[in-house]
Amino acid sequence: MGWWSLLPPLVAIGLALLTREVFLSLLLGILIGAIVLHRGDVLSGLRELFDQLVAVFADAGNTRILIFCLLVGGLMSLLQASGGVDGFIARASRWRWARSRIGAQWLVYVLGLVIFVESSITCLVTGAVGRPLFDRLRLSREKLAYFCDATSAPVCMQIPLNGWGAYVLGLLMAQGLSEALAVRTLLESLLYNFYSLIVIASLPAVIYGLDFGPMRRAEERARNTGKVLRDGAKPLVAEEVVFHAPPPDRPHRARNMLIPLGVMIAMIPFGLWVTGNGNPMQGSGSTAVLWAVSAATAVALMLGVAQRLFSLSEGVQLVLKGSSGLLPVTILLVFAFALGHLCRELGLGPYVASLLSPDWPLFWIPALVFVTGCVISFTLGSSWGAFAILMPVAVPLAQATGLPLPLVVAAVLSGGVFGDHTSPLSDTTIISSMAAVCDHMDHVRTQLPYGLGAAALASGAFVVAGWLLS
């Protein structure tokens, strides 16, 4: 469809940024894409709209992520009702480093670095641990969502001992590289993965006050007025999910929160090992996260029942009520998945990738690959989709021009991570908003200047690297 394939995501993203009505904006983007797919036939486009929404559930990975989001609501309710969150706040208040705004941000940053096995779990754990501390210290939810997002995709790609690494290796071997060469190329490319490196390295500066644009206004609001959310904000998580008061006559134990979260983190490598038949690098990330949150929910339920904080029936009702509170997140993900699938049918990725040419000046090519990856991943809302589209273009391009293969592969990885980190259509961005209990578009608007700044620096780095290594 040529440039027409760009219209649906640009309309959806532009309207969402302008109006903050993300659901209607995405729905309109899907409708426009469906009409474009049927070459202007409005009636066929309306039918295609519903077909695309239903088709989301035909993908097992999508369905597992959607169930994961619903179960997260149940887990959050149990952690609140069991007194785990209140107990954690009471314990953390005794830690010197957790009494300051800087210390709380360092805690979330370090958590994001060490939990690199799966991006969704990184967001969830950092959000669950950081939210009570940030609220108590008058740090905005927008900043918490930024930490959740900035330590998920960039860290998972930079420490690829997970499904991310396995996926990229598979794409490289599909281009005819031997397994040994693919591994060596991936490891060497991490040295040039400038976007991820810049985002991760810049977070300490954010901790010490590098606030600008919408983020600065959000931080001033939270610090001066105590409002961690702006007036009129619409958090993706319903209030009843995060405001289940524990029994007042029972002790509030931090372990009721820490044990389920520990089980969830431990289940990820186990799930990857089982689904990969003994090789975690070949495991299914979506299956692992679903098993992990299911196990954590079951453990949280058993802890509450064993301590007689609630009955089994009451615990099940908490899970169901909490899951219903995550319905907005689930619907938003359905819309985002549907729009991404529709853009792939329209050929958006191949169209943008076709703009690359070996006739460009040699030292510009890595930067052009990076920018192309940024456009594809931002409009699709998917880093893995961008990887799949660009890798068959980038590898032959590097071989034809003589550019170092790790540098060009790194440009693909950096471009993909940019969209995963910043796009309002990205599942990681949506889950970060959910984990921080933040208005989704507030998260996107406050985060985007940081992402664009990092992308500008990465573009310059790729130009310099291309000039030095070509």
C-alpha positions in Angstrom: 0.0 0.0 0.0 3.0 2.3 -0.1 2.8 5.4 2.1 -0.9 4.6 2.8 0.4 1.9 5.2 1.8 4.7 7.4 -1.6 6.4 7.8 -3.3 4.2 10.4 -0.6 4.2 13.1 0.2 7.9 12.5 -3.5 8.8 13.0 -3.8 6.6 16.1 -0.6 7.9 17.7 -1.2 11.5 16.7 -4.7 11.6 18.0 -3.8 9.8 21.2 -1.1 12.4 21.9 -3.3 15.3 21.1 -6.6 14.2 22.8 -5.3 11.7 25.5 -8.3 9.5 24.4 -6.1 6.5 23.6 -8.9 3.9 23.2 -10.9 5.9 20.6 -7.7 6.9 18.8 -6.5 3.3 18.4 -10.0 2.2 17.3 -10.1 4.9 14.7 -6.6 3.9 13.5 -7.7 0.3 13.1 -10.8 1.4 11.2 -8.8 3.6 8.8 -6.3 0.7 8.3 -9.2 -1.7 7.5 -10.7 0.8 5.0 -7.3 1.3 3.4 -6.8 -2.5 3.2 -10.1 -2.8 1.3 -9.1 0.2 -0.9 -11.7 2.6 0.3 -14.7 0.3 0.8 -16.2 1.5 4.1 -18.6 -1.4 4.7 -15.8 -4.0 4.1 -13.6 -1.9 6.3 -16.1 -2.1 9.2 -16.3 -5.8 8.8 -12.5 -6.1 8.7 -12.4 -4.0 11.9 -14.2 -6.7 13.9 -12.3 -9.5 12.1 -9.0 -7.9 13.2 -10.1 -7.6 16.8 -11.2 -11.2 16.9 -8.0 -12.3 15.1 -5.9 -11.1 18.0 -6.9 -14.1 20.0 -5.9 -16.5 17.2 -2.2 -15.8 18.2 -1.4 -17.9 21.3 1.3 -15.5 22.4 -1.1 -12.5 22.3 -3.7 -14.5 24.3 -1.2 -15.5 26.9 -0.2 -11.8 27.4 -3.8 -10.8 27.8 -4.5 -13.5 30.4 -1.3 -12.4 32.1 -2.6 -8.8 32.4 -5.9 -10.0 33.9 -4.1 -12.2 36.5 -1.9 -9.3 37.4 -5.0 -7.5 38.7 -5.8 -10.4 40.9 -2.2 -10.6 42.2 -2.2 -6.9 43.0 -5.5 -7.2 44.9 -4.1 -10.1 47.0 -0.9 -8.3 47.8 -2.9 -5.4 49.1 -5.5 -7.4 51.0 -2.9 -9.6 52.7 -1.1 -6.6 54.2 2.0 -7.3 52.1 2.2 -3.8 50.6 1.6 -2.1 53.9 4.2 -4.4 55.6 6.7 -3.6 52.9 6.2 0.2 53.3 6.7 -0.2 57.1 9.9 -2.2 56.6 11.2 0.1 53.9 10.6 3.1 56.0 13.3 1.8 58.4 15.9 1.6 55.6 17.9 4.7 55.4 18.3 4.7 51.7 14.6 4.2 51.1 13.7 7.3 53.2 14.9 9.7 50.5 13.7 10.4 47.0 17.1 9.5 45.5 17.3 6.3 47.4 13.9 5.1 46.3 14.7 5.8 42.7 18.0 3.9 43.0 16.1 0.9 44.3 13.8 0.8 41.3 16.7 1.3 38.9 18.8 -1.5 40.4 15.7 -3.8 40.4 15.2 -3.1 36.7 18.8 -4.0 36.0 18.8 -7.4 37.8 15.4 -8.6 36.6 16.3 -9.0 33.0 14.7 -12.3 32.2 11.5 -10.9 30.8 10.4 -7.3 30.0 6.8 -7.6 31.3 8.0 -9.0 34.7 10.6 -6.2 35.0 7.8 -3.6 34.6 5.5 -5.4 37.1 8.1 -6.0 39.9 9.6 -2.5 39.7 6.1 -1.0 39.7 4.9 -3.1 42.6 7.9 -2.4 44.7 8.4 1.3 43.7 4.8 2.5 43.8 4.3 2.7 47.6 7.7 4.3 48.1 7.2 6.8 45.3 3.8 7.8 46.6 5.1 8.2 50.1 8.0 10.4 49.0 5.9 12.5 46.6 7.5 11.2 43.4 5.2 11.2 40.4 3.7 8.1 38.9 4.9 9.3 35.5 8.5 9.0 36.7 7.9 5.5 38.1 6.4 4.4 34.8 9.5 5.8 33.1 11.8 3.7 35.3 9.6 0.6 34.6 9.8 1.2 30.9 13.5 2.3 30.6 14.7 -0.8 32.5 12.6 -3.3 30.6 13.3 -3.5 26.8 16.7 -1.8 26.9 18.0 -4.0 29.7 16.5 -7.2 28.3 18.2 -6.6 24.9 21.5 -5.6 26.5 21.6 -8.7 28.7 20.2 -11.2 26.1 20.2 -14.3 28.4 16.4 -14.5 27.7 13.9 -14.9 24.9 15.2 -11.6 23.3 18.6 -13.1 22.7 17.1 -16.4 21.4 14.8 -14.5 19.0 17.6 -12.4 17.5 19.9 -15.4 17.2 17.1 -17.2 15.2 16.8 -14.2 12.9 20.5 -14.1 12.3 20.8 -17.8 11.6 17.8 -17.5 9.2 20.1 -15.2 7.1 22.6 -18.0 6.7 24.9 -17.3 9.6 26.3 -20.3 11.4 25.3 -20.6 15.1 28.8 -19.7 16.3 28.9 -16.6 14.0 25.4 -15.6 15.0 26.3 -15.7 18.7 29.5 -13.8 18.1 27.7 -11.2 16.0 25.0 -10.7 18.7 27.6 -10.4 21.5 29.7 -7.9 19.5 26.6 -5.9 18.5 25.9 -5.2 22.2 28.9 -2.9 22.2 27.2 -0.8 19.5 23.6 -1.0 20.8 23.8 2.8 21.5 20.2 3.5 22.2 19.9 0.9 25.0 23.3 1.9 26.4 22.3 5.6 26.4 18.9 5.0 28.1 20.4 2.8 30.8 23.4 5.1 31.4 21.2 8.2 31.6 18.9 6.9 34.4 21.3 7.9 37.2 21.2 11.5 35.8 17.3 11.3 36.0 17.6 10.1 39.6 19.6 13.2 40.5 17.2 15.6 38.9 17.5 15.5 35.1 13.8 16.4 34.7 12.7 18.5 31.7 9.5 19.0 29.7 6.3 17.3 30.8 8.3 15.2 33.3 9.6 18.2 35.1 6.0 19.6 35.4 4.8 16.2 36.7 7.6 16.1 39.3 6.9 19.7 40.5 3.2 18.8 40.9 4.0 15.7 42.9 6.6 17.4 45.1 4.7 20.6 45.8 1.1 19.4 46.0 1.5 15.6 46.8 -0.6 14.8 43.7 1.3 11.8 42.2 -1.3 11.9 39.4 -2.5 15.0 37.6 -6.1 16.1 38.1 -8.3 14.3 35.6 -5.8 11.5 35.0 -7.2 8.1 34.0 -5.0 5.3 35.4 -5.2 2.1 33.5 -5.8 0.2 36.7 -9.1 0.7 38.5 -8.8 2.1 42.0 -10.4 -0.9 43.6 -7.5 -3.0 42.5 -4.9 -1.1 44.5 -7.0 0.0 47.5 -8.0 -3.2 49.2 -7.4 -2.5 52.9 -5.9 -5.4 54.9 -7.5 -6.5 58.2 -6.7 -3.8 60.7 -6.4 -6.2 63.6 -3.7 -8.4 61.9 0.0 -7.7 61.5 1.1 -6.4 58.1 3.9 -8.7 56.9 6.2 -7.6 54.1 6.8 -11.3 53.2 3.2 -11.5 52.0 4.3 -9.3 49.1 8.0 -10.3 48.8 7.4 -14.1 48.7 4.9 -14.0 45.8 7.1 -11.6 43.8 10.1 -13.8 44.5 8.2 -16.9 43.2 7.2 -14.9 40.1 10.8 -14.0 39.3 12.0 -17.5 40.0 9.4 -19.0 37.7 10.6 -17.1 34.7 13.9 -19.1 34.1 12.1 -22.3 35.0 9.3 -21.6 32.5 11.9 -20.8 29.8 13.9 -23.9 30.6 10.8 -26.2 30.4 9.3 -24.6 27.2 12.8 -24.6 25.6 13.2 -28.4 26.4 16.2 -27.7 28.6 17.5 -24.7 26.7 16.2 -21.4 28.3 17.4 -19.5 25.2 14.8 -21.4 23.1 11.9 -21.0 25.6 8.6 -19.2 25.2 8.6 -15.8 27.0 4.8 -15.4 26.9 4.3 -18.9 28.4 6.9 -18.3 31.1 5.3 -15.0 32.2 1.9 -16.5 32.3 3.1 -19.4 34.4 5.0 -17.0 36.7 2.1 -14.7 37.4 -0.2 -17.7 37.9 2.2 -19.2 40.4 2.6 -15.9 42.2 -1.2 -15.5 42.5 -1.6 -19.0 43.8 1.1 -18.4 46.5 -0.4 -15.1 47.5 -3.8 -16.7 47.8 -2.4 -19.6 49.9 -0.5 -17.2 52.2 -3.6 -15.1 52.9 -5.8 -18.2 53.6 -3.1 -19.8 55.8 -2.9 -16.7 57.9 -6.7 -16.4 58.0 -6.6 -12.9 56.5 -9.4 -14.0 54.2 -11.2 -17.2 53.3 -10.6 -19.2 50.2 -13.9 -17.9 48.7 -13.0 -14.3 49.6 -9.6 -14.8 48.1 -11.0 -16.0 44.8 -13.4 -13.0 44.8 -10.4 -10.7 45.3 -8.7 -12.3 42.3 -11.8 -11.9 40.1 -12.4 -8.3 41.3 -8.8 -7.4 40.7 -8.8 -9.0 37.2 -11.9 -6.9 36.3 -10.0 -3.8 37.3 -7.4 -4.6 34.6 -10.0 -4.8 31.9 -9.0 -1.4 30.4 -5.4 -2.6 30.0 -6.5 -5.8 28.4 -8.7 -3.9 25.9 -5.9 -1.4 25.1 -3.6 -4.3 24.4 -6.2 -5.9 22.1 -6.5 -2.7 20.2 -2.7 -2.3 20.0 -2.2 -5.9 18.8 -4.9 -5.5 16.2 -3.4 -2.3 14.8 0.0 -3.8 14.7 -1.3 -6.9 12.8 -3.2 -4.7 10.4 -0.1 -2.6 9.7 1.8 -5.8 8.9 -0.9 -6.8 6.4 -0.6 -3.3 4.8 3.1 -3.9 4.4 4.2 -1.0 6.5 7.5 -2.5 7.6 8.7 -3.7 4.1 7.7 -0.3 2.6 9.8 1.7 5.1 12.7 -0.8 4.8 12.6 -0.5 1.0 13.7 3.1 1.5 17.1 1.9 2.5 19.6 1.7 -0.3 23.3 0.7 -0.6 23.7 3.8 -2.7 23.7 6.0 0.4 27.1 7.2 1.6 28.7 4.2 3.4 29.1 5.9 6.8 25.5 7.0 6.9 24.1 3.5 6.5 24.1 2.3 10.2 22.4 5.6 11.2 19.8 5.1 8.4 19.1 1.5 9.5 18.7 2.8 13.1 16.2 5.6 12.0 14.3 3.1 9.8 14.0 0.7 12.7 12.8 3.6 15.0 10.0 4.4 12.5 9.0 0.8 12.0 9.0 -0.1 15.7 7.3 3.1 16.8 4.4 2.7 14.3 4.1 -1.1 14.9 4.6 -0.8 18.6 6.8 -3.9 18.4 10.6 -4.3 18.6 10.4 -8.0 17.6 8.3 -7.0 14.6 10.9 -4.5 13.6 13.7 -7.0 14.1 12.0 -9.5 11.8 11.4 -6.9 9.1 14.8 -5.3 9.1 17.2 -8.1 9.8 16.7 -9.7 6.3 17.5 -6.2 4.8 20.3 -5.2 7.1 22.4 -8.4 7.0 22.7 -8.5 3.2 23.2 -4.7 3.2 26.2 -5.1 5.5 27.6 -7.9 3.5 27.2 -6.0 0.2 28.8 -2.8 1.5 31.5 -4.3 3.7 30.3 -2.6 6.8 31.0 -4.5 10.1 28.0 -6.8 10.5 27.8 -6.3 14.3 27.5 -2.5 13.8 24.6 -2.9 11.4 22.9 -5.5 13.5 23.2 -3.2 16.5 21.5 -0.5 14.5 18.5 -2.9 14.0 18.4 -3.7 17.7 18.6 -0.1 18.8 15.9 1.0 16.4 13.6 -1.8 17.6 14.2 -1.1 21.3 13.3 2.6 20.6 9.8 1.7 19.6 9.3 -0.8 22.3 10.4 1.8 24.8 8.5 4.9 23.5 5.5 3.8 21.4 2.0 4.1 23.0 1.2 1.0 21.0 4.0 -1.1 22.7 2.9 -3.8 25.1 5.8 -2.9 27.3 4.8 0.8 27.4 1.2 -0.2 28.3 2.3 -2.7 31.0 4.6 0.0 32.5 1.6 2.4 32.8 -0.3 -0.5 34.4 2.5 -1.4 36.8 2.8 2.3 37.9 -1.0 2.8 38.0 -0.5 5.8 35.7 -2.5 7.5 33.0 -1.1 5.8 29.8 -0.8 9.0 27.7 0.7 10.9 30.6 3.4 8.2 30.7 3.9 8.4 26.9 4.1 12.2 26.9 6.5 12.5 29.8 8.7 9.7 28.5 8.9 10.6 24.8 11.3 13.6 25.2 13.8 11.3 26.9 13.4 8.7 24.2 13.8 11.2 21.4 16.9 12.7 23.1 18.5 9.2 23.4 17.6 8.5 19.8 19.3 11.7 18.6 22.4 10.8 20.5 22.3 7.3 19.2 21.9 8.5 15.6 25.1 10.6 16.1 26.9 7.7 17.6 26.0 5.5 14.6 27.2 8.1 12.2 30.6 8.4 14.0 30.9 4.6 14.3 30.0 4.2 10.6 32.7 6.8 9.7 35.4 5.2 11.9 34.6 1.6 10.9 33.7 1.9 7.2 
